[in-house]
Amino acid sequence: MLLIANTIFEIGIGCVFLLFPTLLTLDSALSISLLRVIGCGALSLGTLSFLMLSLTDKKALKPGLIALSIFHSLAAIAQIYSFIGGMANTLVIIIHSLFAVSFITVSWQRIR
């Protein structure tokens, strides 16, 4: 269920950032370009989650679970840092934190 949620979330965010970045910002060409690049990264992580859905072997799942745990943990930390500077959305922090805790918990249970 966690991988399904992450797949939907990342592919949805990736499509919006890549195809419709002006829905989020009109500040500059650089901001729009960066949103598109972030969208590509989100689509990649969504694809990783989707490909992991059929895996059951611990060895096969381990690299993906670790990668997703690291990504969501670092994204949450980066957003918290930005929040302190008054530049982040609280909802983004909550979502990445929940995914981080969930992936770390699943990784810990499955990989031990």
Secondary structure, 3 states (H helix, E strand, C coil): CHHHHHHHHHHHHHHHHHHCHHHCCCCCHHHHHHHHHHHHHHHHHHHHHHHHCCCCCHHHHHHHHHHHHHHHHHHHHHHHHHHHCCCCCHHHHHHHHHHHHHHHHHHHHHHC
